[in-house]
């Protein structure tokens, strides 16, 4: 029997899909390359933006009519939404909350001993990792923050942290298998808490695992960055010098209506503290600060928007993921008037992108002449490789050496562009 899984959205969804694949493969299924060959089709959905949602409808539409014998499962952010269930009730066999998949998917495929689902228990399932050298390891699921625009707390429920022993065991196994990069995942990783283990302690315990590997995490909330956490990151040999610090908006009134629980002043002080810690503990080592910003939140005026631009100029980000506000059913912001036009949202995104181009290019220039360890991601043509630094910079280099994909290699950075670097291999 074959299954086909289509994943939309964030890295957490991709990681969940790896666990679903692991579960199905444990029960005798194999992955189909084409949806036509699969008897079971799973859509792991994202509800963060309308566009992502529409893509799901587009792909599910007609699937049941063309292939009435296939079992179709919808999980992820949209699975719990009553309006989605009504709309797709004739096209989907099972709407599945991700935390329930071992029990409910087990029942659908007739698995013997399908266990009762409970909170984060599904994270105990051994995943079918999609890469042989980079692995995402969930450390928690859910979110308690209720940012007014976000569906996650409704789709995934409240925060549940995973047992640190399970996390450490999973990472030990990965390092033994030769994995070079571990990415800890959660909606709000820095509020991780299990028994006596908080996030800084978890990072320190993972750091003790023998072997050479990079350690990073996403996503972290600015309000949960303690001094201890900043020091732990900046002092670490294994934790990447890459801090994702979602701003969302630079104006206090908008931040309050977003329910972000920090002010612009607090955010700027935090960014300053993080930069100072890197300079103190790793002088001369490049670091990256990246962010997420929403433009056109309901009621955001041009003047308020200008505060986001100003924060960008002060922090000098390496990368920002922009989102034009998209009202999501069930959230607090859904009831607010979406009164910034599409054209205005596009204008605001473009103007912020111009600032980003300048700061990213200036930050990249600091790499020229430096020796950097990179993880090689892929090879194109005969001799062109693409790699990443610990700071998340993409690096292109040429080499006629074979077998570099998945390896850590030393490069000398010889050129900086706006969105990437170029290097030459030295060993
Ligand atoms: S912190 Fe806010 S934006 Fe992030 S998942 Fe939680 S509610 Fe959503």
Boltz pocket constraint, residues with backbone or C-beta under 6 A from the ligand:
constraints:
  - pocket:
      binder: B
      contacts: [[A, 143], [A, 144], [A, 145], [A, 146], [A, 147], [A, 150], [A, 151], [A, 152], [A, 153], [A, 187], [A, 188], [A, 221]]
      max_distance: 6.0
